Amino acid sequence: MQLTSTDAGNIALDFIMAEWNIPEGDKDWFVIISSRLLGESWYIVELGIPGFPDRWYIQVYDTGECDPNYTFTSPIGGNEGYVDLESLPHLLGEVLICERNTR
């Protein structure tokens, strides 16, 4: 496989940025927590925002494509409030509210 773990992480990050129309300037809020090769042809990439328990898990294939059916997890449900999001840029807070409400 020519795709490296770092490549897969960056592809997943670009995917989530495009998926939510997050401005390029907010990219630094995200971190690639892990990028693991599974099987011979794809990686599973874990993304997060430092200080927050929310995680995105995205499959990145050796073709450089991402599976659009990514997984989002959070121990915080939509009914628990959003006080923790006050320190984030508005759009990132909106993304987490939406993800927490639908998962």
C-alpha positions as CSV (number, residue, x, y, z in Angstrom):
1,M,0.0,0.0,0.0
2,Q,1.4,3.4,-0.9
3,L,-0.9,5.3,1.4
4,T,0.8,6.0,4.8
5,S,-0.8,6.4,8.2
6,T,0.0,10.1,8.1
7,D,-1.6,10.4,4.6
8,A,-4.7,8.6,5.8
9,G,-5.0,10.9,8.8
10,N,-4.7,14.0,6.7
11,I,-7.3,12.7,4.1
12,A,-9.7,12.0,6.9
13,L,-9.2,15.4,8.4
14,D,-9.8,17.1,5.0
15,F,-12.9,14.9,4.6
16,I,-14.5,16.0,7.9
17,M,-13.6,19.6,7.1
18,A,-15.4,19.4,3.7
19,E,-18.3,17.3,5.1
20,W,-19.2,20.1,7.6
21,N,-17.9,23.1,5.5
22,I,-15.5,24.0,8.3
23,P,-13.3,27.0,7.3
24,E,-9.6,26.2,6.8
25,G,-8.7,28.5,9.6
26,D,-10.5,26.2,12.1
27,K,-8.5,23.1,11.0
28,D,-6.0,23.5,13.8
29,W,-8.7,22.8,16.3
30,F,-8.7,19.1,15.2
31,V,-6.1,16.5,16.0
32,I,-5.5,13.1,14.5
33,I,-5.6,10.8,17.5
34,S,-4.8,7.6,15.6
35,S,-4.5,6.2,12.2
36,R,-4.4,2.4,12.0
37,L,-4.0,0.1,9.0
38,L,-6.7,-2.5,8.9
39,G,-6.5,-5.3,6.4
40,E,-4.6,-4.6,3.3
41,S,-6.5,-1.7,1.8
42,W,-7.8,0.7,4.4
43,Y,-7.1,2.7,7.5
44,I,-9.4,3.7,10.4
45,V,-8.6,7.2,11.5
46,E,-9.7,8.7,14.8
47,L,-10.2,12.5,14.9
48,G,-11.0,14.7,17.9
49,I,-10.8,18.2,19.3
50,P,-8.4,18.5,22.2
51,G,-10.1,18.8,25.6
52,F,-13.4,17.3,24.3
53,P,-14.5,13.6,24.5
54,D,-16.1,13.6,21.1
55,R,-14.5,11.4,18.4
56,W,-14.9,10.8,14.7
57,Y,-13.9,7.4,13.2
58,I,-13.4,7.5,9.4
59,Q,-12.4,4.7,7.1
60,V,-9.9,5.8,4.5
61,Y,-9.3,3.4,1.6
62,D,-6.0,2.9,-0.2
63,T,-7.5,4.9,-3.1
64,G,-7.6,8.0,-0.9
65,E,-11.3,7.9,-0.6
66,C,-13.3,8.1,2.6
67,D,-16.3,6.1,3.5
68,P,-19.1,8.7,3.9
69,N,-20.7,6.6,6.6
70,Y,-18.3,7.6,9.4
71,T,-18.9,7.0,13.1
72,F,-19.2,9.7,15.7
73,T,-19.1,9.0,19.4
74,S,-19.5,11.1,22.5
75,P,-20.3,10.4,26.1
76,I,-22.2,13.7,26.1
77,G,-25.8,13.5,24.8
78,G,-27.7,16.3,23.2
79,N,-29.9,16.5,26.3
80,E,-27.0,17.2,28.6
81,G,-26.5,20.8,27.5
82,Y,-23.7,22.6,25.6
83,V,-21.8,24.7,28.2
84,D,-18.6,22.9,27.3
85,L,-18.7,24.3,23.7
86,E,-18.4,28.0,24.7
87,S,-14.7,28.0,24.0
88,L,-15.0,26.7,20.4
89,P,-15.5,28.8,17.3
90,H,-19.2,29.1,16.6
91,L,-19.3,26.6,13.6
92,L,-17.4,23.9,15.5
93,G,-19.8,24.2,18.4
94,E,-22.7,23.9,15.9
95,V,-21.1,20.8,14.4
96,L,-20.7,19.1,17.8
97,I,-24.3,20.1,18.8
98,C,-25.6,18.5,15.6
99,E,-23.4,15.4,16.0
100,R,-24.4,14.9,19.6
101,N,-28.1,15.4,18.8
102,T,-28.1,12.8,16.0
103,R,-25.9,10.0,17.4
